[in-house]
């Protein structure tokens, strides 16, 4: 894969748009998008990101280096049946939950390079924590392309497909848990008489600063100790969280996400 890479997105939803938004800032990709049955969304993507669109991706496939399947898991089998007839060495990537490289390999010609990438919704502002797992036929040059795709939407880590099954509940689902905590804290802050905008500002900055402290590499337990003076008000609050078994609650929530994904 030399020169500008030609990328075809089949699907033009939120995650596809997040990745496309990162790619258009680069100069190493030509981008096309296709979307089954939603012409209005496809035209929106064309106009917003200034990329090419196609109503029938089959006619583009011979000129494509990378195909990104950005559609629900249940839509993959039909698309993979069609791809089987046309694919000829292109890198096939999916962003769907539960669709691992081995799943793709079983439904594509032998030797097809594949990968599974799992961004999260923060990708739309370039702050995703993305997991990716290459298939057994993906070579070093394919890994470079995958990482170039992902660099525009945040940080990424290469893991195994089994690890993606286990970790997606943390990197993909757990942000919703953080937002739920933020929602509660915002409501409590607003009860003091400040505006909703002020409440959101102070809560979001608190979370942002806490995340920045974590990114220094310090142990979360040590950071907790820096906030909580023994016998102080924070320590009392931590005792309440302990009494309500916060650790066990989080473990149960993560395991529920994992089980649903497996199902």
N, C-alpha and C positions, 0 to 999 in steps of 0.2 A: 504494500500500500504506500505509494509515493505520490507527492503532489497533493492537491486539494482532495479531500475525501467527500464522496457523495453520499448523503444520508437521506433515507426515506423513512418518515414517520407514518406508520399506519395507525391512525387514531390521532385525534387533535384535542383531547381533553386537557384538564388542568395540569397533569404531570407532563404530558407531551409539551405543553406550552412553557412550563417551567424550564425544561431542558432546552427547548428551542430558544427561549429567551437568553440562556447562557451562551448558546452556540453562536448566535448572530453577532455577539461581541468579538468573536474570533474571526480570523481570516483563513482558516484551514479547512472549512467545510462549505460545500454547497448543500442546501437543504430543500427537500420537497416534503409535502405533507399530503396524506390522503385520509379520508374519513368516510366510513360506510354510512350513507344515509342522512348525514347532517351537513348539507351544503352551506347553510348559514354559518355554522361554526367554522367550517373550512375557509370560507371567505373572510371571516373575522381574523383568523390566524394569518392568512395571506396579507391582509391590510395592516394588521398590528405589527407583524414581525418582518414584513417585506420579504417574504420567501415565496417560492413557487409552490403551486398546488396542482394536484392531478385528480381527476375523477376516476381514473382507472390505473392503479399502480402497476398492473401487469405489464403495461407498455413501457414502464420506466425501469423495470427490474434489471435488465441487462446492463444498464449504465450505472447501477448503484453499487457502492462498496459496503454500506452498512444499512440494515433494515432494523428499525426500532418498533417493536410491537407494543403500542401504548393503548391497550384496550383491556376490557375486563377478562378475567381468566376464562369464563365460559365461552368467549368468542374465539379463543385461540385454536381450537381443533379445526374449525372450518378454514381459517386463514392458513394454518400450517399445511392442510391438504392442498390448498392452492399453491402455496410456496414450494411444496415438494416438486411440483411440475416445472418450476422456473428457476429455482435457486441453483447457483453454480459457483460455490465458493464464497458467497457473500457472508459477512459476519451478521448473525441473527441475534438480536438482543431483545429481551422482554423486560417490562417494568411491572408485570402483573404478579400479585401475591400468589404463591403456591406453584408458579410455573418455573421449575428449576431447569438448569441446563440439560440434565438427563432427560427431562420431559421433552424438551425441544429436540434433542438428539434422536430420541425414539421415533420422532415424526418427520424427520428431515433426512435427506440423503446422507449416507455414511461419510464422515469426514467434514461435515459442515461445522465451521467454528460458531460457537454460541456463547452467550453470557446472560446472566440474570442480574439486573440492577434494581435495588430497592431504595429510592430516595424517600424523603419525607416532604411534607408540604412547605417547609421552610425553603425549599429549592426555589420558589418563586421570588425570593429576595436574596438568593445566592448564599443561603445559610443552611443548606441541607447537610445532614450526616448520612451519607449514602453508603450502603453495603453493595459489594458486587462479587459475584462468583463466576469465574470463567468455566466453560465446558472443557472437556478433555482434548478437543481439537483446536482450542484457541492457543495461538502461539504468542511469542513476545510482542510482535508487531500489533497483534490484536489487543493485547493488554494496554499498549500505549494509546491506541485509538480510544478504547473504553475510558481510560483515565482522562483523555482530552475531552471526551464527551461530558464527563462528570465534573471536571474542574470548574466549569462555569456556574455550577449550582451549589458549590460549597466544598466541604471536606468529604473524603471517601476512604474506605478501607476494603482491601481484598480479603475475602474469607471463603470458606467452603460453602457449598449449597446447604448442607445440614446446619451450619452455623447461621446462615440467613434465616432458615426456618425458626431457629431459636431466638435470634437477635432482633428480628423485625418487630416483635412485640415491644422491644425497648426503644429502638430508634424510630420506628414508624408509628406505633400506637401510643406510647407513653407521652408524647407531646400533648395529647388530649388530656392526660391526667394533670399535666402542668397547667394547661389552660383552665381546667376545672378548679384547681387551687387558686389560680389568679382571679377567676370569677368570684369565688367566695371572699377572697381578701379585698377585692375591689368593692364589693357590696358592704363589707364591714367598714372600709375606709370612708365610703360615702355616707355612712350612718353618722359620722362625726360632724357632718354639715358642709364638707367640701363638695365641689362639683364632681360629677361622674368623670369628666375629663381629667380633673386633678387626681382623682382616685386611680384612674387607669395609668396616668403618668407615673405616680410614685410606685405603684405595684410593678409595672413593667420595668422600670429602672432598677428596682430592687432585684428582680429576677435576672435582668441583664447583668448587673454587677456581680451577683452570686455566680452566674455562669462564667463570667470573666475570671473570677477567683478560682473556680474549678479548673479552668483551662491553663492556669499556671502550673498545674501538675501536682499541687498540694493534695494531701490525703483529705477526703471529705470529713472524716472524723476529726482531724486536726482543725480544719476550718470551723467545724461546729464548736469545738472547744474554745476557739478564739472569740466566738460570739457569746457563748454561754458561760458567764461567771458562776462558779459554784455557789448555789444558794440564791442566785439572782432570779430576775423575772423570766429570762429566757430559759433557764434551767427548769423552772416550774412548768413552763409551756411544753418543754421536751418530755417531761414526766407524763403530762396528759397524753401526748402522742404515743408514748410507750404503753400507757395504760390501755389505750385503744388499739394496741398491737399494729402500729403503722407498717412495720416491716412485713408482717404476715399478710396484711391487707394488700400491699403492693405485690407480693409474691403470688397471691391468689388472682389478682387482676391480670398480671402478666401471663400466668399459666392459662387463664381463661382465654386470653387473646391467642395464645399458641394453640390451644385445643380447637378453637374456632377455625383458625387457619388450616390446621390439619384436616378438619372435617370438610 
